[in-house]
Amino acid sequence: MAPKQASKQETKEPPESPVFELVLSDLQQSYQNVMEVEIPRELEALITKEAPTNSKGKSQFSKLYTPRKGGTFLVKMRPTETSTPEETVSLLFRWEDLYFEAFHARGKWFKLNDAKESLPPRTQLPYPKKNGIYHLTRISTSYKDLGGFDIRLCQMAFANCHGRLLMAHDLITQGRLEVLTSGPLCLPVVAISECIRFPLLLRWVKGTLSTPLSADNVGKMVPNKYSKHFHYWGDFSNALFLERPPSGCKLTLSQIAETVGVIKWTSQMTALQPKKNDDEASTSTR
């Protein structure tokens, strides 16, 4: 008699996520290296690998695009080159649309409530099977929940983000969740996700980091001329694929191409409807 097959298959661990490191003691240089060299290089490797089934994006204005097969990447924030894992905060982003989904601090994961991708394997970032994941049920990946994008950016803002996320377990236990939504949770989105999407914003952020770390430097608010585009990344990406500006858009196709760094690839690129007002724009896919 043939042996009975197991009723449940073993859960397959996801592959390790690529890792990029921000060293806060050398933030200006490490940030530039991660954003301008390491992430684009990894992204190009991913889309080159899948090029036989999806090669259209890179041919549009010679731009990189988000990989169709998804997956995640990690941006680790640590105070110095020699900082221990206990002093490190790991930010998890998904390649599909560059959304910030979760962070790992002191052996525990904290996931936003609409996170979609699997966490990296425990062999890469250890966490206990029991109580090793805290679900932030009141916070999604939307700016509304994260605290908005009207934040100040400077070296101290990165240090504060690192410090608050490192203390996330204590803050949640103390009922002080608002500390996380007052800047720390939106910084990864503005300074990483949006800067991959919009190169002019990246150039501005690099400028804010040129001032040395100081308690007196409160940073600069993200100018509206950059943040006004945050909700239109998907629309602009569609426009580049369709090779025509969205209906009602005041930018030319060339201006859109200058505005967008990485194109958001989707399987169904559809014609876009004009936005009627800012409130409506806030519901657009970023």
N, C-alpha and C positions, 0 to 999 in steps of 0.2 A: 504494500500500500504506500502510495506516495505521501510524503510528509505534508502536513497542512501548511499553507502559506500564512505568513503573519498578516493579521487583519489590518494592521496599521504600518505604513511605511515610515522609516526613520526620516525625520525632517532634515532636508539637505541644507547645510549652512551656505549662506551667500558667499560670493568671493570677497576677498579683502578690497576695501576701497582705497583708491589712490590718496596719498597724504601730502598736504602742503603745509609748511610750518611758518608761522609768524612769531618771530622772537621779539618781544616787546622792548628789550634793551637795545635792539638794533632795528626798530620798526620801520623806519624809512626805507632802508635797503631791503629788508626781508619782504616787506609789503610789495615793493616794486618788482622784486624777483618772482614772487608768487603770482602776481596779477598779470605781469607782462611777459613772463618767460614760461614758468612751470605749468600754469593752468592752460594757456593756449597750446603748449606742446602736447600735453596729455589729451586735450580735446581733439587736436589734429590727428593724434594716433588712433583715437577711438573712431572717428568718422572715416579715416582711411581704411581701417579694418572692416567697416561695414559698407564701404563704397560700392561694391558690386550691386547692392540692393538699394542704395540711396546715395546718389552722388550729385543731386541737383543743387543742394544748398551752397556748396563751396564754389559753384560756378557763378553764383550771383554776386557781383561786385567783389569777387575774390575774398569772401568772408567765410569764417568758420560758422558752423551751425550746431545746434544741440543734437546729440546722438539719438537715433530712433529707439535704440534698445534700452535706454534708461540707465539705471544704476546710480551710484552715489559717489561723492568724494568728501574727504575730510579736510578741514582747515584747523590745524592745532595752534592754539595760542599758549605760549609759555613765557615766563618772565625773562629767562636767560637760556643760553645754549645748554647749560648743565642742569636745568630744572628737572625735577623728578616727575613721574606720572601723576603723583598726588597734587602737583602744582600746575598741571596742564588741563586746559579746557579744550575739548575737541568738538568742533561745529560740523554738523552733517548737512550736506546739500545734495539735492538730486540733480542729475545731469539733464533730465528730460526738459525741465523748465527753469532750472537754477534756483528753485525754492529752497529756503532754509527750513529744515524739518525737525531737527532734534539737536541736543548737545549732551556730551558725556563729561561728567566731572566727579572726581573722587569715587570712581568705581560704580557709578550709577548713570543710567540714561534718563533724560527728560525729553519726552516726545510731545510735539504740538498735536492738537487733537485730530487734525486731518492729514497727518503724515501718511504717506503711501508706500514708501520703499522699505525694504527689510533693513534691519540694523546690520552693521558689519559683524563678522563672526567674533565670538568671545576670544578667539586666539589673537585677534588684532587689538581689541579693546575689551578687557575682562569686565564682567559684571555678573552678579549672582543670578541664578535661575529664579530664585524666590526674592521678590521685592527689589529686583535689579532695574526695573523700568518704572518710572513715574510718568503717568499720562497727564499732561496739562490740559484737563478737560475744558477749561474756560478760555484757552488761548489757541487760536488757529494760526495758519500761516498768513492771514490777511493783515494788512497794515492797521486796520481798525483794532484788532486784538493785540497786536504786538506793541502798540503805542504810537503809531504814526511815523512819518518820515521827517518831521520837523525836529531834527536833532542836531546837536553841535558835534562837529568832528574835529579831533586833534589827537595827539598822542595820548593825552590823559583820558580821552573818551574810550580808547581801546583798553587802557589799563583798568578803567572803571568797569567796562564790560567784562573783562576777564575776572576781576575780583568778585563782582556780583554773581556771575554764573558759577564761579567756583563755590560760592556760598549758597547755591540754590536750595539744597536740601534743608539747611537751617532756616532760610527765609520762608520756605513753604511751611515748615513745621511751626514757625512763629506767626503764620497767617499774614505774612508781608509780601504777598505775590506782586503787589503794585510796584515794588522795588525793581522787579524784572521788566515790567512793562513801562518803565519811565526812561527807557533808553537802551539798556543792555540787550534786549531781545531784538530791537530794530537795527542796531549797529551792524550785525552780520548781513542783514538784507541790503542795507544801503551801501555799506563799504565793500561788500563782496559781490552779492548777486547783481545789484544795479550797476556796479562798476564793470562787471563782465559784459553786461548788456550795452552800456553807454560809455564809450571811451572818453568823451569830453568830461563826464563826471569823474572818471578815474583820474584824469589829469588834474582836476580841481582837488580831489582828495589827496593826491600826492603832494600838492602844494601845501595843504594844511599840516601835513606830517613833516614838513621841512623845518618847522619850529620845534626846538628841543622840548622834551617832556618837562612840564612845570605846572605846579599847582595853581599858578597865576594865569595860565593860559586856558581860558574856558572854551576855546575853539570857536568855530564859525558855523552858522546855520547853513544848511544846504540851500543854495540859491534856487529860486523858483524856476529860473530858466533851464535848470536840469531836472528838478523834481516834477515839473509839469509833464514830462515825458514818461514817467514811471508806469502809468497805467496803459500806455500805448505801445509797449514793446511788441506784443502779439500782433497788433494792427500794423505796425511798421514792418514787422517781419513778413506778414502777408503781402504787403505792398511790394517788397523787394522780390518776392517769389512771382507775383503777378505782373511785375514790371509796370506798375501804375500806382500813383498815390491813392490813399483812401478817399472816398467821396467826402467832400467838405474839408479836406485837409489843406492847410495853407502852405505846407512844405512841398517843395519839388521832390522828385525821386532822388536827385543828386543830394539834396539836403538831408533826406531821410537816410541815405547811404552813409553820409558823414556822421549822423547821429547814432546809428546802430553799430555796435561792435560785433556781437555774435547774434546770428539769426535764430529765432525760435522755429524749429521745424515741426510741422504737423502733417498728418497724412491727408487731411482734407483742408486745403487752402481755399477759403471761400471769399467772395467779394464782401467788402466791409461796409457797414452802415455808418453814417456820420454820427458823431456824438452831439447831443443837444445841449448838455450843460455839464458842469464839473461833477455834480452828484451822480449823473449817469456814468461819467468816466470812471468814477471810483469803483464801479462794479466790473470794469473791464479786466481781462486777464493780464496780469503784469508779467 
